[in-house]
Amino acid sequence: MTIIKVIILNLMIFIVTFSVLANSSNLNIPCIAGSGVDYPVGPGQTFANISDVPWSSLGAGDTVRIHYQPSPYKEKIIISTSGTELNPIRICGVAGTNGERPILDGDGATNDPDDSAAYGTYAPMEGLALIMIYNNDFTTKVNNITIDGLHIKNAKNTFSYTRVNGNSSTYENGAACIRVQAGDNITIRDNEIENCGSGIFTMSQGYNEESLTRNILIEGNYIHNHGQSGSYLHHGLYIQAIGATYQYNRFGPMATGSQAVTLKERVAGSVIRYNWFDAGSNARFLDLVEVEDASA
């Protein structure tokens, strides 16, 4: 009788977990205005384009609500300001009538010329991500940011984008769909993240507190087809941080020809639970190695 109860309990846990993974929408919070300023983007909205949002002025409780449209948004985003723990800055997708996520497509995407100051003088920074979380003042890091409900794809060295100066350039090796250069309390939830050099990349270095990334939550996403052909360096996720939780995600195979890992991390204090991994032809789908740049 005890064995039967254990089998039934394990089966119930599996069914509940599989149900969550198969339908991550039950993790989604409706994309509605928060406590701060509301910035609705899309057809018939206050802001027709993503670049019309005053990104450098976002503050605690502000919400950028990107509405679904049939054609992808081909605009890059840099987030350089912070929310608070109770009132984060949120960038979320308002789904279409059939549940379609708004698409942010890096293939041919454009940097807003107004973002020149935000990227700073290091030229490759522009080509490292479709969504960049970064403040180029090295005494400041971005914190309390939530990104959810979007389909983010195609930031890779095989695609090009338009720089802030109007010139065309290809993405850097390992360019990410979402890159955190340094940040605290970053939540990436209920997105489809597809076909980038790195799906999500976070940097964390031990120079000072401002260069350390802390408290990353990656939850309820569908993450697939990342990496570069012939390369073992650029992964589905490459997370460097102090404190990271990955839960309820579905990890699909890496891109054809990639020799990299689905989830690689250098994290002090990580929780990996309730995820589904389809390793495909990957040699490995987990690479849990030592903290490198902030070992102290």
C-alpha positions as CSV (number, residue, x, y, z in Angstrom):
1,M,0.0,0.0,0.0
2,T,2.8,2.4,0.8
3,I,4.5,1.8,-2.5
4,I,1.2,2.4,-4.3
5,K,0.8,5.7,-2.5
6,V,4.3,6.8,-3.4
7,I,3.7,6.0,-7.0
8,I,0.4,7.9,-7.1
9,L,2.1,10.9,-5.3
10,N,4.9,10.9,-7.8
11,L,2.5,10.7,-10.7
12,M,0.5,13.6,-9.3
13,I,3.7,15.7,-9.0
14,F,4.6,14.8,-12.6
15,I,1.2,15.7,-13.9
16,V,1.1,19.1,-12.1
17,T,4.7,19.9,-13.2
18,F,4.0,18.9,-16.8
19,S,0.8,20.9,-16.9
20,V,2.7,24.0,-15.7
21,L,5.4,23.5,-18.3
22,A,3.0,22.9,-21.1
23,N,1.0,26.0,-20.3
24,S,3.2,28.6,-18.8
25,S,0.4,31.2,-19.2
26,N,-0.7,30.3,-15.7
27,L,2.5,32.1,-14.5
28,N,1.6,35.2,-16.4
29,I,0.4,38.4,-14.8
30,P,-1.9,40.4,-17.1
31,C,0.0,43.2,-18.8
32,I,-1.7,46.1,-17.2
33,A,-0.5,49.5,-16.0
34,G,1.4,49.5,-12.7
35,S,1.7,52.2,-10.0
36,G,3.8,54.5,-12.2
37,V,3.5,55.9,-15.7
38,D,1.8,53.7,-18.4
39,Y,3.5,53.6,-21.8
40,P,1.2,51.6,-24.2
41,V,3.0,50.8,-27.5
42,G,1.5,49.6,-30.8
43,P,-1.3,50.2,-33.3
44,G,-3.7,52.8,-32.1
45,Q,-1.8,53.3,-28.9
46,T,-0.2,56.4,-27.4
47,F,3.2,55.3,-28.7
48,A,3.3,53.8,-32.2
49,N,6.9,52.6,-32.0
50,I,9.0,51.2,-29.2
51,S,11.6,54.0,-29.8
52,D,8.9,56.6,-28.9
53,V,9.1,55.5,-25.3
54,P,11.4,57.8,-23.2
55,W,13.5,54.8,-22.0
56,S,16.1,56.8,-20.2
57,S,13.3,58.4,-18.0
58,L,11.6,55.2,-16.8
59,G,11.2,55.0,-13.0
60,A,9.7,52.9,-10.3
61,G,6.3,51.4,-11.2
62,D,6.4,52.4,-14.9
63,T,5.1,49.9,-17.4
64,V,5.9,49.6,-21.1
65,R,3.0,47.6,-22.6
66,I,3.9,46.4,-26.0
67,H,0.7,45.4,-27.9
68,Y,0.6,42.5,-30.4
69,Q,0.7,43.4,-34.1
70,P,0.9,41.0,-37.0
71,S,4.3,42.2,-38.1
72,P,7.3,42.0,-35.7
73,Y,8.7,45.1,-34.0
74,K,12.2,45.6,-35.4
75,E,13.5,47.8,-32.7
76,K,16.2,47.3,-30.1
77,I,15.8,48.2,-26.4
78,I,18.3,49.4,-23.8
79,I,17.1,49.7,-20.2
80,S,19.4,51.9,-18.1
81,T,17.2,53.0,-15.2
82,S,15.8,51.2,-12.2
83,G,12.6,50.4,-10.4
84,T,12.2,49.4,-6.8
85,E,11.6,46.0,-5.2
86,L,7.9,46.8,-4.6
87,N,7.5,48.8,-7.9
88,P,9.7,47.4,-10.6
89,I,10.0,48.7,-14.1
90,R,8.0,46.3,-16.3
91,I,8.2,45.6,-20.0
92,C,5.4,43.3,-20.9
93,G,3.5,42.0,-24.0
94,V,-0.2,42.5,-24.5
95,A,-1.3,39.3,-26.3
96,G,-3.3,39.2,-29.5
97,T,-6.9,37.8,-29.6
98,N,-5.6,34.3,-30.0
99,G,-2.9,34.6,-27.4
100,E,-0.1,35.7,-29.7
101,R,2.9,37.3,-28.0
102,P,4.2,40.5,-29.5
103,I,7.4,39.7,-31.5
104,L,10.6,41.6,-31.1
105,D,12.8,40.6,-34.1
106,G,16.5,41.4,-34.1
107,D,16.9,40.7,-37.8
108,G,17.2,44.2,-39.3
109,A,16.3,45.9,-36.0
110,T,17.1,49.5,-35.4
111,N,18.8,51.3,-32.4
112,D,17.1,54.5,-31.5
113,P,19.6,57.4,-32.2
114,D,18.5,58.8,-28.8
115,D,20.2,55.8,-27.2
116,S,23.7,57.0,-28.1
117,A,24.5,58.2,-24.6
118,A,23.0,55.1,-23.0
119,Y,25.3,52.8,-24.9
120,G,28.4,54.9,-24.2
121,T,31.6,54.9,-26.2
122,Y,32.4,51.2,-26.3
123,A,31.2,50.4,-29.9
124,P,30.6,46.7,-29.6
125,M,28.1,47.2,-26.8
126,E,25.4,48.1,-29.4
127,G,25.7,44.7,-31.0
128,L,25.5,42.5,-27.9
129,A,21.8,42.2,-27.4
130,L,18.3,42.8,-28.7
131,I,17.2,43.8,-25.1
132,M,20.1,45.3,-23.1
133,I,20.0,46.0,-19.4
134,Y,22.9,48.3,-18.8
135,N,24.0,51.6,-17.3
136,N,27.3,52.8,-18.7
137,D,28.0,54.7,-15.4
138,F,30.1,52.0,-13.7
139,T,29.1,53.3,-10.3
140,T,25.5,52.4,-11.1
141,K,23.7,49.2,-11.9
142,V,20.2,48.6,-13.0
143,N,17.8,46.9,-10.6
144,N,14.2,45.7,-10.3
145,I,13.3,45.0,-13.9
146,T,10.6,42.6,-15.2
147,I,10.3,41.4,-18.8
148,D,7.4,39.2,-19.6
149,G,4.9,38.1,-22.3
150,L,7.1,38.7,-25.3
151,H,8.5,36.7,-28.2
152,I,12.2,37.7,-28.6
153,K,14.3,36.4,-31.4
154,N,17.1,36.7,-33.9
155,A,20.0,38.5,-32.3
156,K,23.0,36.6,-33.7
157,N,26.1,37.2,-35.7
158,T,24.3,36.0,-38.9
159,F,21.9,39.0,-38.6
160,S,22.4,42.7,-39.0
161,Y,21.0,45.8,-37.2
162,T,21.2,49.6,-37.5
163,R,23.5,51.4,-35.1
164,V,22.6,54.6,-33.4
165,N,24.6,56.5,-36.0
166,G,22.5,55.0,-38.8
167,N,25.2,52.6,-40.1
168,S,24.4,48.9,-40.6
169,S,26.4,46.3,-38.6
170,T,26.2,42.6,-37.8
171,Y,25.6,41.5,-34.2
172,E,28.6,40.5,-32.1
173,N,29.5,36.9,-31.4
174,G,27.4,35.6,-28.6
175,A,24.8,38.4,-28.9
176,A,21.9,37.7,-26.6
177,C,18.1,38.0,-26.9
178,I,18.4,39.5,-23.4
179,R,21.7,40.6,-21.8
180,V,22.2,41.9,-18.3
181,Q,25.5,43.7,-18.0
182,A,25.1,44.2,-14.3
183,G,21.8,44.2,-12.4
184,D,19.9,43.2,-9.3
185,N,16.4,41.6,-9.0
186,I,15.8,40.9,-12.7
187,T,12.8,38.8,-13.6
188,I,12.4,37.2,-17.1
189,R,9.0,35.4,-17.2
190,D,6.6,33.8,-19.7
191,N,8.5,34.8,-22.9
192,E,9.5,32.8,-25.9
193,I,13.2,33.4,-26.4
194,E,14.5,32.1,-29.8
195,N,17.5,31.9,-32.1
196,C,20.0,34.2,-30.6
197,G,23.8,33.7,-30.1
198,S,22.9,33.4,-26.4
199,G,19.4,33.3,-25.2
200,I,20.0,35.1,-22.0
201,F,23.4,36.3,-20.8
202,T,24.2,37.9,-17.5
203,M,27.5,39.4,-16.5
204,S,28.8,39.4,-13.0
205,Q,32.3,40.6,-12.0
206,G,34.0,41.1,-8.7
207,Y,35.5,44.6,-9.2
208,N,32.9,46.2,-6.8
209,E,29.3,45.8,-5.8
210,E,28.2,47.8,-8.9
211,S,29.6,45.1,-11.2
212,L,27.9,42.2,-9.5
213,T,24.7,40.8,-10.7
214,R,22.3,39.5,-8.0
215,N,19.0,37.7,-7.8
216,I,17.9,36.5,-11.3
217,L,14.5,34.8,-11.7
218,I,14.0,33.0,-15.1
219,E,10.5,31.5,-15.0
220,G,8.0,30.0,-17.3
221,N,9.8,30.7,-20.6
222,Y,10.2,28.7,-23.8
223,I,13.9,28.9,-24.7
224,H,15.2,27.3,-27.9
225,N,17.5,27.3,-30.9
226,H,20.3,29.4,-29.5
227,G,24.1,29.2,-30.1
228,Q,26.3,29.6,-33.1
229,S,27.3,26.9,-35.6
230,G,30.7,25.4,-34.7
231,S,31.0,27.3,-31.4
232,Y,31.0,25.8,-27.8
233,L,31.1,29.3,-26.2
234,H,27.6,30.7,-26.7
235,H,24.9,29.0,-24.8
236,G,21.1,28.9,-24.4
237,L,21.5,30.5,-21.0
238,Y,24.9,31.7,-19.7
239,I,24.2,33.1,-16.2
240,Q,26.8,34.6,-14.0
241,A,25.3,35.9,-10.8
242,I,25.0,35.7,-7.0
243,G,21.6,34.1,-6.6
244,A,19.6,32.6,-9.6
245,T,16.4,30.6,-9.8
246,Y,15.2,28.8,-13.0
247,Q,11.8,27.2,-12.8
248,Y,8.9,26.1,-15.0
249,N,10.9,26.7,-18.2
250,R,10.8,24.6,-21.3
251,F,14.2,24.3,-22.9
252,G,14.2,23.2,-26.5
253,P,17.3,22.1,-28.5
254,M,20.1,24.3,-29.4
255,A,20.6,25.7,-32.9
256,T,21.9,23.3,-35.6
257,G,25.7,23.0,-35.5
258,S,26.0,24.5,-32.0
259,Q,28.4,22.8,-29.7
260,A,27.4,24.7,-26.6
261,V,25.2,24.0,-23.6
262,T,21.5,24.6,-23.0
263,L,22.1,26.0,-19.5
264,K,25.6,27.1,-18.3
265,E,26.0,29.0,-15.1
266,R,28.6,30.4,-12.8
267,V,26.4,31.2,-9.9
268,A,26.8,31.3,-6.1
269,G,23.5,30.1,-4.9
270,S,21.3,28.7,-7.6
271,V,18.0,26.8,-7.7
272,I,17.1,24.7,-10.8
273,R,13.7,23.1,-10.5
274,Y,10.6,22.1,-12.4
275,N,12.1,22.6,-15.9
276,W,11.8,20.6,-19.1
277,F,15.0,20.0,-21.1
278,D,15.0,18.7,-24.6
279,A,18.7,18.3,-25.2
280,G,18.3,17.3,-28.9
281,S,21.8,16.6,-30.2
282,N,23.5,18.6,-27.4
283,A,26.5,16.9,-25.8
284,R,25.3,18.4,-22.5
285,F,22.3,20.4,-21.4
286,L,23.7,21.5,-18.0
287,D,27.1,22.9,-17.2
288,L,27.3,24.0,-13.5
289,V,30.8,25.3,-13.1
290,E,32.6,27.4,-10.5
291,V,32.0,31.1,-9.9
292,E,34.9,32.7,-11.9
293,D,35.1,36.5,-11.5
294,A,33.6,36.9,-8.0
295,S,34.9,33.9,-6.1
296,A,35.4,35.8,-2.9
